[in-house]
Amino acid sequence: ILCLASAAAALDFKYHHTEELEEYLRGVHAANPSFTHLYSIGRSVEGRDLWVLVLGRFPTQHKIGIPEFKYVANMHGDETVGREILLHLIDFLVTSYGRDPVITRLLNNTRIHIMPTMNPDGFEATKVPDCYYTRGRYNRNGEDLNRNFPDAFENNSARIQPETQAVMDWIKNETFVLSANLHGGALVASYTFDNGNPVTGSLKGYSRSPDDDVFIHLAKTYSSNHASMYKGTGCDNRQTFPGGITNGYSWYQLEGGMQDYNYVWGQCFEITLELSCCKYPPADQLEKFWRDNKVALIEYIKQVHLGVKGQVTDKNGNPIPNAIVEVKGRPHVCPYRTNEQGEYFLLLLPGTYVINATVPGFKSMLKTVEIPDNTGNFSALKQDFSFPEVSDKIRSRVVSCPKTPLYQELTRASAAVKPTVHILVLMTVMLVIFK
């Protein structure tokens, strides 16, 4: 144990390959067993574990009222900065817990999952580091993992990879509320949607989600706390990002992306963080990257406590799973539902909202709430719902959102409108000519 603790303490600013990364994570857990938990969500194509280290007061299991947060890095194997700064984030959190009051409160009220690498095979395959592109971007089967998820707008024909399936199962089995995935090759915070259609505003070059205001806030939180991202200068003169943020679709259209999947199917708000102009920079730059991102990483985690949370229960106080809980005026294409403990978490900016709780077969319950900014208190506003007419013998049936494009029918309806508009314009022109 002393050897492991020693290994955990000695985290250098260098690139850690698979064996070193595993040794470090095991050492951290051995040295801090009371508030860390190490587990693998699955294996890569070549059989490498997809390790996750959890930090929090209750590291081994979900506790009611404590939101789940995650960071995922190295999804593209040749984009390496995120992989290393997440190791240094772990080091900072474990050495600050019990010493720094803010970090201590953060870990006591949040369960934080950190996956340093989602694509270990790609990282190991990158033999010659390059700033722009290597084959290590893809997994061992040559698939781009950030084009590999089900898509809400189009049929994604890509075969689901082991790494992708592991993350999908992970999202399904945890109550994640907020997330970020770390990339390289640009300097910007990008937010959902990455794909779109006329229903979400794609004709205007922007794909707007029902929670667009929250996503803008999340992206700005990271960029404004980063050493230089907020300047929006990008990586060359041709590309600028005002405020250091961008709507994913406005930047470039992407099918099968992970952040859209999290939001639509996982009820988890995720943004994509591009942290370095050079995908695989020299190791001697890693310390500066850590300093540039340190504050932003912490401030972003705090945003998991935005908005409102609570439980939906029956007349006997038993939790009701799969009840729909949403804000009036911002319905999700796949309705947000309570977990097995009857819990819900809704990220919302400060303001007045009407929360609609629905147990199928019973009258909906509406409650108006005034939401403050509680991120500094590390707890979202608590608002429970109790259905007195529901007994513990009645349960909402388990409803899984289909993996087919959920905006497909809306797209057809939208497309059907276009010819009609064109015909009306043509008729108007003809009428003017005849007159």
NORGIGI-V685251 format. One record per run of one state. SS is the DSSP state (a for helix, b for strand, c for the rest). FROM is the first residue (numbers start at 1). TO is the last residue. If there is no record, write none. Layout:
SS|FROM|TO, SS|FROM|TO
This chain:
c|1|1, a|2|9, c|10|17, a|18|31, c|32|35, b|36|43, c|44|48, b|49|55, c|56|66, b|67|73, c|74|80, a|81|96, c|97|100, a|101|108, c|109|109, b|110|115, c|116|119, a|120|125, c|126|134, a|135|137, c|138|144, a|145|147, c|148|161, a|162|173, c|174|175, b|176|183, c|184|185, b|186|191, c|192|197, a|198|200, c|201|201, a|202|204, c|205|211, a|212|225, c|226|228, a|229|231, c|232|235, b|236|236, c|237|238, b|239|239, c|240|241, a|242|244, b|245|247, a|248|251, c|252|257, a|258|265, c|266|268, b|269|276, c|277|282, a|283|305, c|306|307, b|308|314, c|315|318, b|319|319, c|320|323, b|324|327, c|328|336, b|337|337, c|338|342, b|343|346, c|347|350, b|351|358, c|359|364, b|365|371, c|372|374, a|375|377, c|378|380, b|381|382, c|383|384, b|385|387, c|388|407, a|408|434, c|435|435
